Amino acid sequence: MLKNRPLCPVCAGEMKKNGTTSKGTTRWRCKSPHCGASTIKQRHDLVHAAAFRTFHAHATGTLSLSQAASAQGCSRWTLQRRFTTFWLIDVPNTPDPNRIHDQIFIDGTYTSAGCLLIASTIDNVLCWHWATSETTKAYTALLSQLAPPLCVVLDGGQGALSTIKKLWPNTKIQRCLIHAQRVVRRHVTTRPRTQAGKAILALARGLTHIHTLEQAAQWAATLHQFGQVYRTFLNEKTILPPERNPTGTKTEYTHQSVRRAYFSLRNLYRKNWLFSYLTPPDNALEPHRWAATTNSLEGGINSQLKFIARAHRGRGGEHQRKMLEWWLHAKTPLPDDPIEIARQHNWGKDQLTKVHILTHNENQANHETGRPALYDNAIPNEYNHNLGIRKGWPGT
């Protein structure tokens, strides 16, 4: 018997060649006189692999569905039908829980599919988590997948800070210097009118030009000198107008914007969150690559995700999530072959079966169990105590 000869799909008996189809494909017929079933050999795995390869290129690139269909020589509706089960495939998001990294960058970006929290190194994506906003609970779900790193760089969100203090109490914190500059610029604007405002803005702008401990010490001395020189200016107070001050005793700081900008830098310096990148511990593997900003995450990852989401702005919800997750998976340190991932999930058909089973079970719910049915086809005529007495109800 030929090694690649198929078995009969009806009786599992031996088959033989029986001419060809109109397309030239070899036809096989069962040798059993009681069966005689006819079929052809099909390689569904190759067909699905080719279709999924097109799906992955479409999901992680910027080609529209029409352009991808034109390259495949079919209509966009045909291609969309082929992609139906591929959207159900789970994208692996399993970082190494024992790997200790030198620096980890964390940040959140907002899309129409929700808030996407990402943890990465300077080169690769480590893991991600979808949430509604950057809360402590969301960052806990993200960072609990990783081992405590030596240092974490963040933009200063309160949810991330609370999570790091709870999960990684011994990890150094590096506040992104670009975001520290933005806070000062938000308070005093880019063109301050007072001399103190110009001085604190110049101090903030000098943060990104510090590369040695000597420069950091000089900057800290200048910040201290600013506080001494402008102490009287920062502490000036003004009596509130009568409509806000009926008693005539309430006051407020006259130069609140400059004061807030100064204290934002002073608090970061006192917490040792400004220059952690200059003092890596001895067990750091690549101390020369320690960074002071989240540019590698915001510019190299978040901006690309926004670009893909904008190119496929017709996709929303779960479909957009899958597209962004496939792109993130490709940027992980050791990404698995997407074709093998899809093959292990049976090209999404296993998940589709689970959906059908779940829907079928939910439809069997009734009022006796207390669970509402997924859908009903009529309004009950019998009395139901949980509805109360309503106008027009039968029997009223």
RAHUFEN-V980880 format. One record per backbone hydrogen bond with DSSP energy under -0.5 kcal/mol. NH is the residue of the N-H (numbers start at 1). CO is the residue of the C=O. Records with the same first field share a line. If there is no record, write none. Layout:
NH->CO / CO
This chain:
5->2
8->13
12->8
15->6
16->29
18->19 / 27
21->25
24->21
27->19
28->39
29->16
30->37
31->14
35->32
36->32
39->28
41->26
44->42
46->43
47->43
48->44
49->45
50->46
51->47
52->48
53->49
54->50
55->51
56->52
57->53
58->54
59->55
60->56
61->57
68->64
69->65
70->66
71->67
72->68
73->69 / 70
74->69
79->75
80->76
81->77
82->78
83->79
84->81
87->83
88->85
89->86
97->95
99->96
101->99
104->151
105->120
106->153
107->118
109->116
111->114
114->111
115->131
116->109 / 114
117->115 / 129
118->107
119->127
120->105
121->124
125->331
126->119
127->119
129->117
131->115
135->133
139->135
140->136
141->137
142->138
143->139
144->140
145->142
146->143
147->99
150->101
151->102
152->172
153->104
154->174
161->157
162->158
163->159
164->160
165->161
166->162
167->163
168->164
171->168
172->150
174->152
175->173 / 273
176->154
177->292
180->176
181->177
182->178
183->179
184->180
185->181
186->182
187->183
188->184
189->185
198->194
199->195
200->196
201->197
202->198
203->199
204->200
205->201
206->202
207->204
208->205
209->206
210->207
211->209
216->212
217->213
218->214
219->215
220->216
221->217
222->218
223->219
224->220
225->221
226->222
227->223
228->224
229->225
230->226
231->228
234->230
235->231
236->233
238->252
240->250
244->241
245->241
248->245
252->238
254->236
256->253 / 254
259->255
260->256
261->257
262->258
263->259
264->260
265->261
266->262
267->263
268->264
269->265
270->266
271->267
272->269
273->268
274->268
278->275
279->276
284->281
289->286
290->287
297->294
298->294
299->295
300->295
301->297
302->297
303->298
305->301
306->302
307->303
308->304
309->305
310->306
311->307
312->308
313->310
315->312
319->316
321->317
322->318
323->319
324->320
325->321
326->322
327->323
328->324
329->325
330->326
331->327 / 328
332->329
333->125
335->332
341->337
342->338
343->339
344->340
345->341
346->343
347->342
348->345
349->346
350->345
352->348
353->349
354->350
355->351
356->352
357->353
358->354
359->355
360->356
361->357
362->358
363->359
364->360 / 361
365->362
370->366
371->366
374->362
387->384
388->384 / 385
390->388
393->390
396->393
